[in-house]
Amino acid sequence: MNIEALDLGEDKSLLLVDDDEAFLRRLAKAMEKRGFDVEMAGSVAAGKAVSTARPPAYAVVDLRLEDGNGLDVVETLRARRPEARIVVLTGYGAIATAVAAVKIGATDYLAKPADATDVTNALLARTDGLPPPPENPMSADRVRWEHIQRVYELCDRNVSETARRLSMHRRTLQRILAKRSPR
């Protein structure tokens, strides 16, 4: 992607909301190089405050934050600036969550790890066509792992209930949960 050729429009303001400080700083630096005027927030409360006081033209919001749900920031921003282009990021890629994010006003939805190019493409994509496929999609093992993690979280981290819902033996599930996520 030619960074100089980006057409960001008159307002280049971008709000990044994520509680992973290292990721937030890396993404902010990369987006500034692309011409965005970046403002960072590390929580739902800070994201809502910025969205109310200075609603940006663009936003990238992590779905799961320590103090709540990133969709609350999306709602606040959408109410203050309906034309804002908003991308929701999450480490838990699930179809139901993607649908909820888009229904509430997100322009697009990306699963982590997403790089600055993926984020920029999603922010600048027009709704009249499908976006290009990602350069580095998640592996099948990673998708399976993400799904298991999501069900585990939805079951309030109850191994027995998660195993029952996934039709899986409890010990098998415990072994999967003990391993690191596949790449």
C-alpha positions in Angstrom: 0.0 0.0 0.0 1.3 3.4 -0.9 1.0 5.4 2.3 1.3 8.8 0.5 -1.7 8.0 -1.7 -4.2 7.6 1.2 -7.3 9.9 0.9 -8.3 10.5 4.5 -10.5 13.5 3.8 -10.5 16.8 5.6 -10.8 15.4 9.1 -8.0 13.0 9.8 -8.9 12.4 13.5 -8.6 8.8 14.7 -9.4 7.4 18.1 -7.7 4.2 19.1 -9.2 2.4 22.1 -7.4 -0.7 23.5 -6.2 -1.7 26.9 -3.1 -3.5 25.5 -0.7 -0.5 25.9 2.1 -2.0 23.7 -0.3 -2.8 20.9 -2.0 0.6 21.2 1.4 2.5 20.9 2.5 0.5 17.9 -0.7 1.0 16.1 -0.8 4.7 16.9 2.7 5.2 15.5 1.9 3.3 12.3 -1.4 5.2 11.8 0.4 8.5 12.4 2.8 7.6 9.6 -0.2 7.1 7.4 -1.4 10.6 8.0 -4.0 10.2 10.8 -4.2 12.5 13.8 -4.3 9.9 16.5 -5.7 10.1 20.0 -5.4 7.1 22.3 -7.7 5.8 25.1 -7.0 2.7 27.3 -10.5 2.1 28.6 -14.2 2.3 27.8 -14.6 5.3 30.0 -11.7 7.2 28.3 -13.0 6.2 24.9 -16.5 7.5 25.6 -15.1 10.7 27.0 -13.1 11.4 23.8 -16.1 10.3 21.7 -18.3 12.8 23.5 -15.8 15.7 23.7 -14.1 15.4 20.3 -15.9 12.8 18.1 -13.3 11.6 15.6 -13.8 10.8 11.9 -12.3 7.4 12.4 -12.1 5.0 15.3 -10.6 1.6 16.1 -12.1 0.0 19.2 -11.1 -3.2 21.0 -14.2 -5.2 21.8 -13.1 -6.5 25.2 -11.6 -3.9 27.6 -10.8 -4.2 31.3 -13.6 -1.8 32.3 -16.3 -3.1 29.9 -17.4 -3.6 26.4 -15.9 -1.6 23.5 -19.4 -1.6 21.8 -20.3 1.1 24.4 -17.7 3.4 22.8 -19.1 2.6 19.4 -22.6 3.5 20.5 -21.4 6.8 22.0 -19.4 7.7 19.0 -22.2 6.8 16.6 -24.6 9.0 18.5 -22.2 12.0 18.4 -20.9 11.5 14.8 -23.1 9.2 12.7 -20.8 9.3 9.6 -17.7 8.1 11.6 -15.9 5.1 10.2 -15.5 2.6 13.1 -13.5 -0.7 13.1 -14.0 -3.1 16.0 -11.0 -5.3 16.9 -11.1 -8.4 19.0 -9.0 -11.4 20.0 -12.1 -13.5 20.1 -13.4 -13.7 16.5 -17.0 -14.9 16.6 -19.7 -14.4 14.1 -22.3 -13.3 16.7 -20.0 -10.6 18.0 -19.3 -9.4 14.5 -23.0 -9.1 13.8 -23.6 -7.2 17.0 -20.7 -4.8 16.3 -22.0 -4.0 12.8 -25.6 -3.7 14.0 -24.5 -1.2 16.6 -22.7 0.9 14.0 -19.3 -0.5 13.4 -18.1 -0.2 9.8 -16.0 -3.3 9.9 -14.8 -6.0 12.3 -11.2 -7.4 12.4 -9.8 -10.3 14.5 -6.5 -9.7 16.3 -3.7 -9.9 15.4 -4.5 -7.2 12.8 -1.8 -4.9 11.5 -1.9 -1.3 10.5 -2.5 -2.1 6.9 -5.5 -4.3 7.7 -6.9 -1.5 9.9 -6.3 1.2 7.3 -7.9 -0.9 4.6 -11.0 -1.5 6.8 -11.3 2.2 7.8 -11.0 3.4 4.2 -13.0 0.6 2.5 -16.2 1.8 0.9 -19.4 -0.1 1.6 -20.2 -0.6 -2.1 -17.9 -3.6 -2.5 -16.3 -6.5 -0.5 -13.0 -5.7 1.1 -10.0 -7.7 -0.2 -9.2 -10.9 1.7 -6.7 -10.5 4.5 -3.0 -11.1 3.7 -2.5 -13.3 6.7 -5.8 -15.0 7.7 -6.0 -17.1 10.9 -5.1 -20.7 10.6 -7.8 -23.4 11.1 -6.2 -24.3 14.4 -6.3 -20.7 15.5 -10.0 -20.3 14.5 -10.8 -23.5 16.5 -8.9 -22.3 19.5 -10.6 -18.8 19.3 -14.0 -20.5 19.2 -13.2 -22.7 22.2 -11.9 -19.6 24.2 -15.1 -17.7 23.3 -17.4 -20.4 24.5 -15.3 -20.8 27.6 -15.7 -17.1 28.4 -19.4 -17.2 27.6 -19.7 -20.1 30.1 -18.0 -17.9 32.8 -14.8 -20.0 32.6 -16.7 -23.1 33.7 -14.8 -26.0 32.2 -17.6 -28.6 32.7 -20.3 -26.4 31.1 -18.0 -25.5 28.2 -17.1 -29.1 27.6 -20.8 -30.0 27.6 -21.7 -27.2 25.1 -18.8 -28.2 22.8 -19.7 -31.9 23.1 -16.1 -32.5 24.2 -14.6 -34.5 27.1 -13.8 -32.3 30.0 -10.1 -33.5 30.2 -9.6 -32.9 26.5 -10.9 -29.3 27.0 -8.6 -28.8 30.0 -5.6 -29.9 27.9 -6.6 -27.4 25.1 -7.1 -24.6 27.5 -3.7 -25.2 29.1 -1.8 -24.8 25.8 -0.9 -21.5 24.2 -2.9 -20.2 21.2 -1.7 -21.5 17.8 -0.5 -19.0 15.3 
